[in-house]
């Protein structure tokens, strides 16, 4: 089924060896990371880590995120990140921590030919505002955090559908990313709705082998797991 998907799979993580392995996986079209994932992986030097990644990932797009919280500093950091490789997409949060829209940074960097990935988007209004700032001659991504939208009890699919319509009408070089998926089902939902890309953690990628697995068999295997673990624990009643 994976080979029949129209959607592109981008591996999301910050473990260098996993990144190297996934870069060699033909079903993976790109890679992304963020400051939270990098911190969890123990990255101590941003530039060293990023350049190690790029020494292995030379063709597939890689998104590295700025960590500044002012527009001038985002622009400065964005130029630095972009200089590290032609396949780099500079990840820019849609707002500052104050809630101020980062449109000026998007406009400046995109107009310079720097590939942008606008991240942490959760509304179609943010999609529309970002599109107003992105150069139509420069490749870009808009990352809608569908998983986080779903965490609030709201169905993200209508947001994805509306975003696709907006992007198709206004920017031919822009792609929509379904970000923060929560389960493997999201891959197939994103594919069916026509999303361009979905970011997937290594844990979810490992579950792709379960597609169309016989549920009776899966049920029995689950019972076997419970039985084996109870037996290994040596419990008695």
C-alpha positions as MATLAB code, in Angstrom:
seq = 'XXXXXXXXXXXXXXXXXXXXXXXXXXXXXXXXXXXXXXXXXXXXXXXXXXXXXXXXXXXXXXXXXXXXXXXXXXXXXXXXXXXXXXXXXXXXXXXXXXXXXXXXXXXXXXXXXXXXXXXXXXXXXXXXXXXXXXXXXXXXXXXXXXXXXXXXXXXXXXXXXXXXXXXXXXXXXXXXXXXXXXXXXXXXXXXXXXXXXXXXXXXXXXXXXXXXXXXXXXXXXXXXXXXXXXXXXXXXX';
ca = [
       0.000    0.000    0.000;
       2.832    2.422    0.858;
       4.090    2.326   -2.712;
       0.606    3.230   -3.975;
       0.277    6.349   -1.851;
       0.167    9.655   -3.679;
       1.118   11.555   -0.539;
       4.798   12.068    0.259;
       6.094   10.743    3.575;
       8.518   13.010    5.464;
      10.308   11.402    8.413;
      10.135   13.565   11.535;
      12.854   13.165   14.159;
      16.270   14.144   15.444;
      18.165   10.884   15.877;
      21.089   11.034   13.466;
      21.332    7.294   12.806;
      17.583    7.050   12.204;
      17.807    9.990    9.814;
      20.629    8.292    7.894;
      18.644    5.045    7.675;
      15.427    6.778    6.620;
      17.249    8.817    3.997;
      18.070    5.499    2.328;
      14.413    4.405    2.417;
      12.883    4.981   -1.049;
       9.417    5.499    0.484;
      10.673    8.539    2.421;
      10.622   11.736    0.344;
      12.005   14.207    2.879;
      12.932   14.831    6.496;
      11.972   17.338    9.171;
      12.978   18.166   12.718;
      12.298   20.848   15.299;
      13.901   22.278   18.467;
      11.814   20.096   20.789;
      12.811   16.871   19.022;
      16.442   17.977   18.896;
      16.478   18.754   22.618;
      14.913   15.367   23.439;
      17.630   13.689   21.356;
      20.358   15.493   23.297;
      21.580   17.747   20.475;
      24.004   20.206   22.082;
      25.248   22.079   19.016;
      22.625   23.015   16.431;
      24.993   23.735   13.546;
      27.095   20.618   14.093;
      24.012   18.401   14.147;
      22.459   20.031   11.083;
      25.633   19.748    9.051;
      26.015   16.097   10.061;
      22.496   15.498    8.768;
      23.223   17.326    5.520;
      26.429   15.369    4.976;
      24.176   12.323    4.558;
      20.971   13.890    3.217;
      22.157   15.662    0.081;
      19.091   15.530   -2.179;
      15.887   15.028   -0.214;
      14.422   18.191    1.352;
      15.265   18.766    5.015;
      13.494   21.270    7.266;
      15.485   22.985   10.031;
      13.692   25.435   12.301;
      14.755   28.874   13.456;
      14.529   29.420   17.207;
      14.511   33.222   17.275;
      11.520   35.144   18.590;
      11.824   38.461   16.767;
      11.311   39.049   13.059;
      14.789   40.533   12.376;
      16.463   37.628   14.171;
      14.296   35.072   12.343;
      15.432   36.618    9.055;
      19.081   36.467   10.133;
      18.842   32.859   11.316;
      16.842   31.863    8.254;
      19.580   33.066    5.937;
      22.165   31.095    7.892;
      20.129   27.866    7.810;
      19.447   28.233    4.085;
      23.152   28.680    3.364;
      23.890   25.168    4.620;
      22.344   23.383    1.648;
      20.189   23.761   -1.448;
      17.821   21.116   -0.072;
      17.186   23.027    3.171;
      13.725   24.370    3.944;
      13.778   26.974    6.695;
      11.054   26.254    9.236;
       9.461   29.436   10.555;
       6.669   29.425   13.156;
       3.549   31.161   11.896;
       3.655   33.492   14.905;
       6.093   34.734   17.514;
       5.501   33.644   21.122;
       3.565   36.908   21.508;
       1.129   35.795   18.812;
       2.437   38.329   16.276;
       2.280   36.980   12.709;
       5.733   36.343   11.195;
       4.624   37.452    7.740;
       7.424   39.963    7.256;
      10.051   37.258    7.767;
       8.214   34.930    5.371;
       8.046   37.657    2.741;
      11.678   38.737    3.017;
      13.184   35.250    2.973;
      10.853   33.826    0.331;
      11.534   36.797   -1.961;
      15.246   35.982   -1.670;
      14.581   32.482   -3.027;
      14.863   30.790    0.366;
      12.600   27.757    0.703;
      10.236   28.175    3.647;
       8.262   25.714    5.764;
       5.713   27.675    7.794;
       5.063   25.630   10.917;
       2.587   25.399   13.827;
      -0.358   26.415   11.624;
      -3.785   25.503   12.998;
      -6.284   27.688   11.120;
      -7.132   28.342    7.492;
      -6.785   32.048    8.243;
      -3.124   31.402    9.012;
      -2.834   29.458    5.753;
      -4.283   32.386    3.796;
      -2.108   34.975    5.542;
       1.025   32.914    4.905;
       0.164   32.497    1.222;
      -0.016   36.281    0.932;
       3.629   36.470    1.998;
       5.220   33.599    0.067;
       6.839   34.211   -3.323;
       5.035   32.172   -5.991;
       8.387   31.495   -7.682;
       9.970   29.922   -4.594;
       9.151   26.449   -3.243;
       7.428   26.440    0.122;
       5.534   24.241    2.574;
       2.682   25.050    4.930;
       2.521   22.713    7.937;
      -0.947   22.380    9.411;
      -0.812   20.643   12.790;
      -3.762   18.352   12.164;
      -2.927   16.122   15.128;
      -3.004   19.032   17.548;
      -6.269   20.246   16.053;
      -7.701   16.758   16.653;
      -6.410   16.859   20.246;
      -8.909   19.664   20.883;
     -11.811   17.465   19.768;
     -12.084   19.140   16.355;
     -11.951   17.204   13.069;
      -8.928   18.557   11.132;
      -9.998   17.191    7.747;
     -12.236   20.151    6.796;
      -9.312   22.456    7.602;
      -7.043   20.390    5.382;
      -9.570   20.405    2.532;
     -10.031   24.176    2.677;
      -6.267   24.719    2.863;
      -5.702   22.601   -0.233;
      -8.213   24.711   -2.168;
      -6.505   27.934   -1.059;
      -3.031   26.706   -1.941;
      -3.961   25.272   -5.338;
      -5.584   28.569   -6.321;
      -2.779   30.831   -5.198;
       0.660   29.211   -5.193;
       1.709   26.376   -7.551;
       5.022   25.803   -5.750;
       3.509   25.517   -2.274;
       2.723   22.148   -0.677;
       0.509   21.393    2.301;
       1.915   19.235    5.102;
      -0.298   17.245    7.488;
       1.818   17.651   10.621;
       1.683   15.997   14.068;
      -0.160   12.802   13.063;
      -1.297   10.651   15.960;
      -1.849    7.262   14.284;
      -1.118    5.363   11.090;
      -4.703    5.935    9.959;
      -3.794    9.615    9.534;
      -1.451    8.696    6.669;
      -4.323    7.191    4.702;
      -6.706    9.986    5.671;
      -4.205   12.594    4.494;
      -3.646   10.672    1.270;
      -7.372   10.358    0.586;
      -8.094   14.040    1.166;
      -5.326   15.055   -1.258;
      -2.725   16.479    1.125;
       0.751   16.733   -0.432;
       2.924   15.602    2.484;
       2.599   14.057    5.931;
       5.314   14.122    8.582;
       5.657   10.785   10.356;
       7.659    9.760   13.410;
       9.780    6.619   13.387;
       7.242    4.916   15.694;
       4.417    5.449   13.196;
       6.611    4.529   10.245;
       7.325    1.174   11.889;
       3.590    0.434   12.003;
       3.130    0.666    8.240;
       3.589   -3.106    8.017;
       0.253   -3.493    9.784;
      -1.732   -2.147    6.832;
      -4.619   -4.499    6.011;
      -3.451   -7.005    8.618;
      -6.098   -9.632    9.373;
      -7.862   -8.430   12.533;
      -8.618  -11.933   13.811;
      -4.921  -12.729   13.591;
      -4.021   -9.431   15.219;
      -6.482  -10.152   18.045;
      -4.917  -13.563   18.699;
      -1.401  -12.085   18.659;
      -2.495   -9.500   21.215;
      -3.900  -12.224   23.498;
      -0.629  -14.122   23.093;
       1.323  -11.022   24.118;
      -0.751  -10.582   27.280;
      -0.379  -14.274   28.130;
       3.387  -14.296   27.576;
       3.953  -11.177   29.650;
       1.864  -12.549   32.525;
       3.759  -15.822   32.391;
       7.152  -14.064   32.385;
       6.097  -12.070   35.441;
       5.660  -15.273   37.437;
       2.413  -14.188   39.048;
       0.169  -16.547   40.987;
      -3.356  -16.148   42.366;
];
